[in-house]
Amino acid sequence: MSGNERLRPPTAALTFETSIDALKALGEPTRLRLVRLLSRNDLTVTDMTTILGQSQPRISRHLKLLVESQILTRYQEGAWAYFRLTENATIARFVRSVLATIDGGEPALSRDDERLEAVRVARAERAAGYFAENAGRWDRIRSLHVPDADVERALLSAVGTAPLGSFLDIGTGTGRMIELFARQADRAVGVDASREMLQVARAKLDAAGLSNAQVRHGDCYHLPVPRDSFDLVMLHQVLHFLDDPAAAIREAAATLQPGGRLVVVDFAPHRLEFLRQEQAHLRLGFARETVAGYLADSGLEVTGIDILDPDGSRADQLTVSIWLARDRRGARAGLAPAAVPAMTAL
Ligand SMILES: C[S@@+](CC[C@H](N)C(=O)[O-])C[C@H]1O[C@@H](n2cnc3c(N)ncnc32)[C@H](O)[C@@H]1O
């Protein structure tokens, strides 16, 4: 081993040169503000020009430099390009530690925070407006682009037929997942941000005589349920409406009992841009590694991924993916591992 190698810092530390590069990239007011915003939310260039009140070419020039210095990652979703803090954990930790020491009370920064909140609220209102308008027709709309019968068969097979204990369905909509699983559960709780959706769900669950099921109004980022309390938690076709899917998965994971299971169902990456305009989708699907990464970052063990390809009979049918993950504390507590039938083992 050469002297230089012996002096090399552990892999979790940045090299001297990289840290100088990162500090140089951050050492400009607009860039620091951009990085601070992007450490909280994935944003488009339009979002950032709205928040900072600066021209698009100027913002784009700064973003380019930040991407080149590996502080930001750019990703394309259909016609929209999003930016976020780098996925390199060491650089991200370095940047966050710099941001954490900045006084957020500085007027320019608190104005940024207010405008970021306005962008988030506008996104949420757009989605909520869509759901309010479509609550009554939702079941018909979803069947237009989801092969429901296939997905439900795969889900039933993934979850298994054993008693489920307590079941939480996040973004329950009209309560279809509750209808599907409540009979296997001691109790089932559905949470949704749309009161109109919940009205339809209540009527449906009443008609089905599911007295162990209830739905309540709430936000998936701040679930109105206790921590560590559910055996099975589901996010079925919800993530693509959210501007922070990783945070929603973290919040969902926090509601799991030791050994509990989290199931996520969503579209695979696709190019149906009209779903953004017409159906308020924020994400055009998710790669298997993306959601698996969110689950692992939430401390869960990913136990299976199932990819359900359309049969090709219609051009607008989308591939649906199912991710199954488990809270690791069950293994430590000596609980029997949850069954993972009919899924691709990882
Ligand atoms: C496509 S629907 C899916 C409904 C249901 N899971 C299903 O598959 O039938 C998405 C649901 O997520 C809900 N939703 C969107 N954003 C939410 C949020 N921030 N918190 C809770 N629910 C949300 C919507 O109101 C809507 O009912």
The ligand as a Gaussian input file, in Angstrom:
#p B3LYP/6-31G(d) Opt

LIG

0 1
 C      -55.734000       6.920000      -8.124000
 S      -56.558000       7.084000      -6.632000
 C      -56.320000       5.457000      -5.984000
 C      -57.358000       5.082000      -5.004000
 C      -57.259000       3.665000      -4.490000
 N      -56.018000       3.405000      -3.793000
 C      -57.481000       2.716000      -5.622000
 O      -56.512000       2.192000      -6.154000
 O      -58.616000       2.542000      -6.000000
 C      -55.415000       8.028000      -5.682000
 C      -55.974000       8.475000      -4.354000
 O      -54.923000       9.101000      -3.629000
 C      -55.513000      10.159000      -2.891000
 N      -54.477000      11.115000      -2.534000
 C      -53.773000      11.918000      -3.358000
 N      -52.916000      12.664000      -2.641000
 C      -53.084000      12.296000      -1.345000
 C      -52.491000      12.713000      -0.128000
 N      -51.538000      13.652000      -0.098000
 N      -52.883000      12.130000       1.020000
 C      -53.847000      11.177000       1.013000
 N      -54.457000      10.763000      -0.111000
 C      -54.084000      11.310000      -1.266000
 C      -56.536000      10.743000      -3.831000
 O      -57.508000      11.511000      -3.151000
 C      -57.100000       9.493000      -4.473000
 O      -58.219000       9.028000      -3.795000

